[in-house]
Amino acid sequence: MTALRELRIATAQRPLLHGLSLELIPGQCSALVGESGSGKSLTALAIMDLLPPGLRVSGEGLSEVHRLRRAMVFQEPMTALNPTMRVGAQIAEAAEARGKSTDEARVYALEWMRRVQLPEPELSYRKYPHQMSGGQRQRVMIAMAMAQDPDVLIADEPTTALDHAVAHEILGLLRQLQKAEGFSMLFISHDLDAVQAVADHLYVLRNGECVEEGPVSQVIQAPTHPYTQGLLASRPPKDRKPLRLPTVQDFMDGHSVSGDERPAYPGGAPILEVVGLSKSFGGKAILSDLDLVLHEGETLGLVGASGSGKSTIARCLVHLTQPDAGEIRYRGQRIDGLDRAGRQAMAREIQYIFQDPFSSLSPRMRIGEAILEAMQVHRLWGTSPEQRRKVLSLLEAVGLPDPEEAYAKYPHEFSGGQRQRIGIARTLAVDPRVIICDESVAALDVSVQAQVLNVLNDLKDRFQFSYLFISHDERVVRYMSDRTMVLGVNS
């Protein structure tokens, strides 16, 4: 067992991590949970000795940890893998770093590719990262880590971007490898269901401080700190639909949360219809003869494994992808039969909220200008002063504090949850009737996710939108949706 005692990390101006103590026990998994900025990734980087220069680090046992063999599995393998190298060569490179010859490293890489259950290892060895699915790329990352024969494996949000079925497989694989190899694992996640599946001991971090720790079952079944209670309560329940999801701040402030349920959807006329939609890529059928109906004022949930066609449907609806066959009707009219004015109106009325608002916002434009631009393109909301007032009212509607100040800031000056609210405000700027939410809360901490889901429901109640809600998180879909459609691969 290796113990870290009083791990502290600070800049010259302020502390970032306040005396965290944790144990790394062979054959066991410790988990760190907490919101963004709580110190989870800082702890991982300190263990890996990868902290950026300029930070002050202290703590008992850190030098002993640095003498151990350590490896890390990152959240997004597509950015962690070299896109110009075949994946087998990248795994072999990790083995060569442990002193193996080129031939030995290739054999060792293939062995680990088999053990992490990559299909046809010899064929997969020669593939590039972009030729593999998200789950397969994550298995490559695990194989790279295991090829280093680690004493400590750090898994930093390894399943966040994966659908439920693939995430379950990856968690099972990590647990299976840990039992077989006996390494210590530090698992970092905001997904408490994932933590329950893989971890033995849980540390809850808030603002750089450990507020609660203990065996996973004990902490999750009987949390004692209001912050932990808030994190657990923020998850959408499995068996009901409360009017609002409680947030961490509710528990920290001691506020009671209403037990009222969301009213049942009363039903409305069809606003968007898909009939016989088919689409293939590279000769492979993604969608086959698919039908879908979205009603006015309804939230239709769309779930399915990676490759089932969820995002392909969404892209067809907003003309980013051309279907091979089938009809799409908006308010009863085929969209391929609309004149120019009709297509422009439809483009305004069907809007998209993306998963990553940072990449969909221009880093060179102030937030107010980005929202204003959408109004100006569609000539909405009157004069320039009236448009500016509308932007400020939208920023207020999505719950951003001090809209005047937010108007003048750039995207990098906001947190992930705040940027998602800005993305929602920009969508509302063109007065849409249908909003497609494509994994729009997938990358958010569970507490921030609850806030954004509450905002989406509040706005739907206020403006009577229809939502097509796409997610791999079954809890979220069940909570948000009036009806749910499940896609299989090659539907």
Long-range contacts (C-beta under 8 A, 24 or more apart in sequence): 1-25, 1-26, 2-61, 2-64, 2-65, 2-68, 2-152, 2-184, 3-60, 3-61, 4-47, 4-59, 4-60, 4-61, 4-62, 4-65, 5-59, 5-60, 5-61, 6-58, 6-59, 6-60, 7-43, 7-46, 7-57, 7-58, 7-59, 7-62, 8-56, 8-57, 8-58, 8-59, 9-39, 9-42, 9-46, 9-51, 9-55, 9-56, 9-57, 9-208, 10-55, 10-56, 11-54, 11-55, 11-56, 12-54, 12-56, 15-208, 16-42, 16-55, 16-208, 17-42, 17-43, 17-46, 17-208, 18-208, 18-209, 19-209, 20-59, 20-203, 20-205, 20-209, 20-210, 21-210, 22-186, 22-203, 22-210, 22-213, 23-201, 24-65, 24-152, 24-184, 24-186, 25-184, 25-200, 26-151, 26-182, 26-183, 26-184, 27-178, 27-179, 27-182, 27-183, 27-184, 28-184, 28-185, 28-200, 28-201, 29-175, 29-178, 29-184, 29-185, 29-186, 29-187, 29-198, 29-199, 29-200, 29-201, 30-184, 30-185, 30-186, 30-187, 30-199, 30-200, 30-201, 30-202, 30-203, 31-186, 31-187, 31-188, 31-189, 31-195, 31-198, 31-199, 31-201, 31-202, 31-203, 31-216, 32-186, 32-187, 32-188, 32-189, 32-203, 32-205, 33-188, 33-189, 33-190, 33-192, 33-195, 33-202, 33-203, 33-204, 33-205, 33-231, 34-190, 34-204, 34-205, 34-206, 34-231, 35-190, 35-206, 35-248, 35-445, 35-447, 35-448, 36-415, 36-416, 36-445, 36-448, 37-207, 37-415, 38-205, 38-206, 38-207, 38-208, 39-205, 39-207, 39-208, 39-209, 40-156, 40-188, 40-205, 41-156, 41-188, 42-208, 43-186, 43-205, 44-72, 44-154, 44-156, 44-186, 44-188, 47-152, 47-154, 47-186, 48-72, 48-154, 65-152, 68-150, 68-151, 68-152, 69-148, 69-149, 69-150, 69-151, 69-152, 70-150, 70-151, 70-152, 70-153, 70-154, 71-144, 71-145, 71-146, 71-148, 71-150, 71-152, 71-153, 71-154, 72-145, 72-153, 72-154, 72-155, 72-156, 73-138, 73-141, 73-142, 73-145, 73-153, 73-154, 73-155, 73-156, 73-158, 73-174, 74-141, 74-156, 74-158, 75-156, 75-157, 75-158, 75-160, 75-161, 76-161, 77-129, 77-134, 77-137, 77-138, 77-140, 77-141, 78-129, 78-130, 78-134, 78-137, 80-141, 81-129, 81-137, 81-140, 81-141, 82-129, 83-128, 83-129, 83-130, 84-128, 85-128, 86-125, 86-126, 86-127, 86-128, 87-124, 87-125, 87-127, 87-128, 87-129, 87-132, 87-137, 87-140, 88-113, 88-124, 88-125, 88-126, 88-127, 90-140, 90-144, 91-140, 91-143, 91-144, 91-147, 92-147, 94-144, 94-145, 94-147, 94-148, 95-147, 95-148, 97-148, 98-147, 98-148, 98-149, 105-147, 108-147, 109-143, 109-147, 112-143, 112-146, 112-147, 113-139, 113-140, 113-143, 115-143, 115-146, 115-177, 116-140, 116-142, 116-143, 116-146, 116-173, 116-177, 117-173, 118-143, 133-166, 133-306, 133-307, 134-161, 134-162, 134-166, 134-306, 135-162, 135-166, 135-169, 135-170, 135-306, 138-162, 138-166, 138-170, 139-170, 139-173, 142-170, 142-173, 142-174, 142-177, 146-177, 146-181, 150-183, 151-183, 151-184, 152-183, 152-184, 152-185, 152-186, 153-178, 153-183, 153-184, 153-185, 153-186, 154-185, 154-186, 154-188, 155-185, 155-186, 155-187, 155-188, 156-188, 157-188, 157-189, 157-190, 158-189, 159-189, 159-191, 159-194, 160-189, 160-190, 160-191, 160-442, 160-443, 161-442, 161-443, 162-306, 162-472, 163-304, 163-305, 163-306, 163-472, 164-472, 164-473, 164-474, 165-305, 166-305, 166-306, 167-194, 167-472, 168-197, 171-197, 171-198, 172-197, 174-198, 190-444, 190-445, 190-446, 191-446, 192-220, 192-231, 192-232, 192-235, 192-446, 193-235, 193-475, 195-220, 196-220, 204-228, 204-231, 226-251, 226-252, 226-254, 227-251, 227-252, 230-447, 231-446, 231-447, 233-257, 234-446, 234-447, 234-449, 234-450, 235-446, 235-450, 235-475, 236-450, 236-453, 236-475, 236-476, 236-478, 236-479, 236-480, 237-475, 237-479, 238-475, 238-478, 241-478, 241-479, 244-454, 244-457, 245-450, 245-453, 245-454, 245-479, 246-450, 247-447, 247-450, 247-451, 247-454, 248-447, 248-450, 262-457, 264-482, 265-297, 265-298, 265-299, 265-482, 265-483, 266-297, 267-295, 267-298, 268-295, 268-296, 268-297, 268-298, 269-295, 269-296, 270-294, 270-295, 270-296, 270-332, 271-295, 271-296, 271-330, 271-331, 271-433, 271-434, 271-466, 272-317, 272-328, 272-329, 272-330, 272-350, 272-434, 272-466, 272-468, 273-327, 273-328, 273-329, 273-332, 274-313, 274-316, 274-317, 274-326, 274-327, 274-328, 274-329, 275-326, 275-327, 275-328, 275-329, 276-325, 276-326, 276-327, 277-313, 277-316, 277-323, 277-325, 277-326, 277-327, 277-328, 278-323, 278-324, 278-325, 278-326, 279-309, 279-312, 279-316, 279-321, 279-323, 279-324, 280-324, 285-490, 286-312, 286-490, 287-312, 287-313, 287-323, 287-491, 288-490, 288-491, 289-326, 290-326, 290-487, 290-491, 292-485, 294-434, 294-466, 294-468, 295-466, 296-433, 296-464, 296-466, 297-460, 297-464, 297-465, 297-466, 298-466, 298-467, 298-482, 298-483, 299-460, 299-466, 299-467, 299-469, 299-480, 299-481, 299-482, 300-466, 300-467, 300-468, 300-469, 300-481, 300-482, 300-483, 300-484, 300-485, 301-469, 301-470, 301-471, 301-477, 301-478, 301-480, 301-481, 301-483, 301-484, 301-485, 302-468, 302-469, 302-470, 302-471, 302-477, 302-484, 302-485, 302-487, 303-470, 303-471, 303-472, 303-474, 303-477, 303-484, 303-485, 303-486, 303-487, 304-486, 304-487, 304-488, 304-489, 304-491, 305-472, 305-487, 305-488, 305-489, 306-472, 307-489, 308-487, 308-488, 308-489, 308-491, 309-487, 309-491, 310-438, 310-470, 310-487, 311-438, 311-470, 314-352, 314-436, 314-438, 314-468, 314-470, 317-350, 317-436, 317-468, 318-347, 318-350, 318-352, 318-436, 319-347, 344-378, 348-378, 348-430, 348-431, 348-432, 349-430, 349-431, 349-432, 349-433, 349-434, 350-432, 350-433, 350-434, 350-435, 350-436, 351-427, 351-430, 351-432, 351-434, 351-435, 351-436, 352-427, 352-435, 352-436, 352-438, 353-420, 353-423, 353-424, 353-427, 353-435, 353-436, 353-437, 353-438, 353-440, 354-423, 354-438, 354-440, 355-438, 355-439, 355-440, 355-442, 355-443, 356-443, 357-411, 357-416, 357-419, 357-420, 357-422, 357-423, 358-411, 358-412, 358-416, 358-419, 360-423, 361-411, 361-419, 361-422, 361-423, 361-426, 362-411, 363-410, 363-411, 363-412, 364-410, 365-410, 366-407, 366-408, 366-409, 366-410, 367-395, 367-406, 367-407, 367-408, 367-409, 367-410, 367-411, 367-414, 367-422, 368-392, 368-395, 368-406, 368-407, 368-408, 370-422, 370-426, 371-395, 371-422, 371-425, 371-426, 371-429, 372-429, 374-426, 374-429, 374-430, 375-429, 375-430, 378-430, 380-429, 380-430, 380-431, 390-429, 391-425, 391-429, 394-425, 394-428, 394-429, 395-422, 395-425, 397-425, 397-428, 397-459, 397-462, 398-422, 398-424, 398-425, 398-428, 398-455, 398-459, 399-451, 399-455, 400-425, 415-448, 416-443, 416-444, 416-445, 416-448, 417-444, 417-445, 417-448, 417-451, 417-452, 420-444, 420-448, 420-452, 421-452, 421-455, 424-452, 424-455, 424-456, 424-459, 428-459, 428-463, 432-465, 433-465, 433-466, 434-465, 434-466, 434-467, 434-468, 435-465, 435-466, 435-467, 435-468, 436-467, 436-468, 436-470, 437-467, 437-468, 437-469, 437-470, 437-471, 438-470, 439-470, 439-471, 439-472, 441-471, 441-473, 441-476, 442-471, 442-472, 442-473, 449-476, 453-479, 453-480, 456-480
